Every structure is written in C-alpha cells, then in structure tokens.
Amino acid sequence: MIFVHGRTKKDGYKAPVDYDAIKIIKENVKIPIIANGDINNYEKAKQVLNYTKANGIMIGRAAIGKAWIFYQISTGQKNISQKLKKKIILEHLDSMIEHYKEHGIIMFRKHLHTYSKGYNNANSFRESINTITNEKELKKIFLLNNITHLYNPANIKFYISRSKEPLEQKYQNIFKNSFVFINIGRLTEAKGQWFLIRSFKEVVEKYPNAKLIILGEGELKEKLQDLINKLNLQNNVHLLGMQKNPFKFLKHSNCFVFPSLWEGLPNTVIEALSLNIPIISADCKTGPREILCPELNIDNNIDYPYFGKYGILTKPFPRMFIWEDLDEKPLIEEEKKLFDLMIKMIEDENLKTRYSNGLERAKDFDIGKISKEWEKLLGGTL
C-alpha cells in the first residue's frame, strides 16, 4: 500500500495538491494507492476519490474539530445532526481514555476547545473544563452545557424605522442620478476598503456617474483618501465618517459591498439585508457566508462568484495593502472579480431584483426570534 500526499516537502501545506500525480501513480501500479492532502470535507473526499480512482483516502488535520467527517464519508451522509455530533465527540473521549488512561481526560480538553469553536458561550465552556481531571465531571459539564449556537439579536424594526428619516441636504446630491454602492465599517486593515476603491475605479471608467460612499472612521482614513485622490475619484468616492443613523444611507443606496479580510458575525450585513439591499461580499473566513448563504457549510469549497440565496460571495482578498494606482499596480484577480460583480449589479435589473429579498433572512436574527430561543434554552427545552 502506498500513501501519496501530492505535495513535496518544499511545498509544505501551502501549494495546491497535485491530484494529477496521484491519478497517474494509480494508473501505473497495482499496489493499493491512498490519496492524501487538503481533503477537508465530504464533498472534497468524493471529488478526490472519483478523480484519482484511489483505493482510499487519508485524512489528518481536517479531522481536528470535526471527527464526524469519517462518518460522513463512510455513510455518504453530508448533513448530520447535533445529536450525532455529540455522540461522536463522546466516542472520541472514550477512545482517548481507553488509550491514554486518566491522562486522556487532560489531553481531551484541548479537543473540546476545538469542537466548541464558533458557538456562543464557548469561552465560558472552555474555562469550565480547563482544570477538570475526572471523566464523569467532564462528561457532565459537556452534556449540561449542550453548546448551542445562538446569534446576537438585531432590532430589525428599529433599523427599518430609522431608515425612513430624511437625508441631510448636503448628502442628497450624492444620490441624484447615480447608482450608489455603500460600505460601512471601521477604516482598518480588517475591512479591506482599499480593494473596493481600486475595483471601483474601473466601474467609474464605464459608468462615470456611479458613486461609492463609505461610512466609518479609523486609522486608515488618510491613506484611503490619498488613494481616492491618486485615482481621481474625489467626485465619486465619499468617506462620510461615522454616522449616527447609517440606515438612511443604506435605504438610499443600490448595493452594499463588503470587502472584509476577516469578520465575526458582521452586523452591517444584517442591517443591509433588513433594508432589502443587494449585497456583494468577500467570502472571508467567517461571517458573510453564514449570513448570506445558509445553504453552505463553512468548509464547503465553492467557485467564485457564488450566487447564494441572499447575497453574492466573491473571492476572499489577500492580506496585503495596495496603495498604488492602476497604472502602477493593475487590478489583482480578486479586485477584477469584485469589479465584474459591481458592473453586473448596475446592468442586470433581474440580479438586483433577485437580491432585494434580504428582509426574509434578516428576520432570522431579529430580537424577537432570538429572545424566544434564549427562553427555550434557559428553560431547558432547547
């Protein structure tokens, strides 16, 4: 039996896995071949097996924090319940204790830390298990905590009500006879607004009346303004600072654009949804995908752009600053994809209509619904 990783030592974990090489090896030897490398979910496992015709697959790091991946692959069952996940976690604990005896309990605490990622109250749960050395006590806390994912509540009615307030006269001209894109967020590295501004330069080349407004303050404000000046976008891109009522700006805008490099659960995306504004968002590690594309799991591999149920995901931006104009530094691939999507949003009325139903999704985060879920949880019925 031969195990083929599909990358060299020099490649490390960063280079793409050479599945073609695994396929060629399989075609030329009679020994069973096991494929390995970047197999991190059920869909990828099926894809690799079908393409390479390998006799099996080997999974390493992808099993950390989601041991049920083996169950998914062996049964062909993509979606599994929280109840089954909990059963698998307990089986993992039992196996650790069987192999390592009492020390297995201590070792397993770090695995519970990983399993709890992404869930509300995860920090307090981790703190509660950090000193436990007793099997029964650890299982009791795990079962009692019944880690449940509850979203932070959003006051949707308040957002809609505030959006009806009139814009000040000094802002009204921005919206006259213009297709207006809007971004809201601190002017920091995490928010990636320089990518948006550079992409928007190409939009203006085709649609000179297009506008981009950015609400927020931050340490990059001066650099962003310098970039706007360098690109001669002073009449098209407006940094409007922090606004007490961002909802009236959202209400008058045509599309919300979100180029963040990383996020938690971004409230501004929910706010835009509540006002039925089409959304284009970078598919950064967490946040936008969960809100805009509930049909996807966080680890699903997708092609970009991805036209989701409630918004459009574009390719994530790299963690790098680009302050040059387009002559000095042409648009990178991710910026080109964003530019293309903004043009589509201007030109395709059907696309705009398709993504003007965000209120439907925003209601999933409404304070009324979340409050009821908390009541069930505290009442012990969730």
C-alpha positions, -999 to 999 in steps of 0.1 A, spaced: 0 0 0 13 34 -10 2 67 6 6 97 -17 4 132 -3 6 150 -36 30 178 -24 67 180 -19 85 188 14 94 222 -1 57 229 -8 47 224 28 10 229 33 6 260 11 10 246 -25 -20 230 -43 -21 193 -40 -11 175 -73 -41 152 -77 -30 145 -113 2 129 -99 -18 107 -76 -41 97 -106 -10 88 -127 5 67 -100 -28 49 -95 -29 41 -133 6 27 -134 9 5 -103 -11 -25 -90 -4 -17 -53 -33 0 -35 -30 38 -35 -42 60 -7 -47 97 -16 -39 124 9 -38 162 10 -64 190 15 -93 165 19 -112 186 44 -148 178 38 -173 152 25 -175 169 -10 -137 170 -14 -134 134 -4 -158 123 -31 -141 145 -57 -106 131 -49 -118 95 -50 -137 100 -82 -109 118 -100 -78 98 -88 -96 64 -86 -75 58 -55 -83 29 -33 -89 51 -3 -81 85 13 -62 96 43 -74 125 64 -52 143 90 -57 179 101 -92 181 87 -105 158 114 -95 181 142 -127 197 155 -149 177 132 -143 140 138 -176 132 121 -160 137 87 -152 100 88 -189 92 94 -199 115 65 -175 99 41 -183 63 51 -221 67 50 -223 92 22 -244 114 46 -235 151 41 -256 167 68 -256 152 103 -274 163 134 -261 180 165 -271 149 185 -250 127 163 -221 151 165 -223 150 203 -223 112 203 -192 111 181 -174 136 204 -182 114 234 -169 83 215 -137 103 208 -134 110 246 -139 73 254 -112 63 229 -88 88 244 -94 74 279 -91 38 267 -57 45 251 -42 71 275 -60 62 307 -65 91 331 -42 114 311 -65 111 282 -90 133 301 -65 161 303 -54 156 267 -90 157 255 -97 192 270 -79 208 240 -101 188 216 -132 201 234 -118 236 229 -116 230 192 -150 213 190 -166 244 206 -153 269 181 -179 291 165 -205 285 192 -219 312 216 -207 308 252 -177 288 240 -153 308 261 -172 301 294 -175 265 284 -137 262 278 -130 279 312 -153 254 329 -133 224 316 -98 237 318 -90 221 352 -111 190 351 -94 156 355 -124 135 363 -142 116 334 -177 118 349 -173 155 357 -161 163 322 -190 144 306 -215 160 329 -203 196 320 -202 187 283 -238 173 284 -252 201 306 -236 229 285 -253 215 254 -234 241 234 -260 258 213 -254 284 186 -275 315 193 -270 346 173 -267 381 187 -301 398 183 -308 425 158 -336 451 161 -350 449 126 -380 471 133 -356 498 146 -334 496 115 -364 500 92 -378 528 112 -346 548 113 -341 543 75 -372 564 69 -355 595 83 -346 621 56 -311 626 44 -294 659 52 -293 683 22 -255 681 19 -257 643 12 -287 643 -12 -267 653 -43 -246 621 -39 -277 600 -47 -291 621 -76 -290 603 -109 -264 578 -96 -261 542 -89 -247 542 -53 -226 515 -37 -222 516 1 -198 501 26 -200 505 63 -172 497 87 -141 509 105 -113 521 83 -89 494 93 -69 466 78 -97 440 85 -122 459 64 -102 459 31 -117 491 17 -86 499 -5 -95 468 -26 -130 482 -30 -118 516 -40 -94 503 -66 -120 480 -81 -145 509 -81 -121 529 -103 -128 505 -132 -166 509 -125 -163 546 -129 -144 542 -162 -175 526 -176 -202 544 -155 -189 579 -146 -220 588 -126 -215 558 -102 -208 566 -66 -193 548 -36 -199 560 0 -180 546 29 -193 552 65 -168 548 93 -137 562 110 -103 546 116 -65 548 113 -65 542 75 -87 572 67 -58 594 54 -44 566 33 -77 558 18 -83 594 10 -49 596 -6 -58 566 -27 -90 582 -38 -71 613 -48 -45 593 -67 -72 575 -87 -90 609 -94 -122 596 -77 -128 627 -55 -162 632 -72 -172 595 -70 -160 582 -37 -170 598 -4 -157 590 30 -186 602 52 -172 593 86 -192 579 115 -229 584 111 -254 582 140 -280 569 115 -264 547 89 -298 532 80 -310 562 59 -278 560 38 -284 522 33 -320 529 23 -310 553 -5 -281 531 -18 -284 505 -45 -259 479 -34 -239 471 -2 -203 459 -9 -183 442 18 -146 435 11 -135 425 46 -105 403 51 -119 388 82 -151 391 103 -171 377 132 -208 380 125 -210 414 108 -240 434 120 -238 457 90 -246 428 66 -277 421 86 -286 457 86 -283 459 48 -304 427 45 -331 442 66 -335 470 41 -336 446 11 -304 460 -4 -285 436 -27 -252 425 -12 -218 416 -26 -194 403 0 -159 388 1 -161 352 13 -138 358 43 -132 331 68 -164 335 89 -194 357 89 -208 367 55 -211 332 42 -231 321 72 -255 351 69 -259 353 31 -256 316 21 -272 295 48 -273 266 23 -235 263 26 -213 249 53 -183 269 64 -159 244 49 -177 239 15 -154 246 -14 -171 268 -40 -163 286 -72 -164 324 -73 -185 343 -77 -211 323 -58 -246 335 -62 -261 325 -29 -296 325 -16 -294 360 -1 -262 375 -14 -232 371 -37 -199 359 -24 -167 369 -42 -132 355 -38 -116 365 -5 -89 392 -7 -53 385 4 -39 401 35 -19 428 18 -21 466 13 -21 481 -22 -19 519 -23 -8 522 -59 -30 535 -88 -39 511 -116 -10 521 -138 15 513 -111 -3 481 -100 -31 467 -122 -61 451 -105 -54 417 -90 -77 387 -96 -98 393 -66 -103 430 -74 -113 421 -110 -140 397 -97 -154 424 -75 -154 449 -103 -172 425 -126 -199 419 -100 -204 456 -94 -209 461 -132 -234 432 -132 -253 448 -104 -256 481 -123 -266 464 -156 -287 435 -146 -321 445 -133 -330 409 -127 -300 404 -105 -309 434 -84 -344 421 -80 -332 386 -71 -312 400 -42 -338 425 -29 -354 400 -6 -329 403 23 -355 411 50 -366 375 48 -331 364 61 -327 393 84 -357 381 104 -337 350 115 -315 374 136 -344 395 149 -345 402 186 -380 386 189 -368 353 175 -335 352 193 -352 361 226 -376 331 222 -346 308 216 -329 321 248 -361 315 267 -362 279 255 -325 274 263 -328 288 298 -360 268 303 -341 237 294 -362 228 264 -338 236 236 
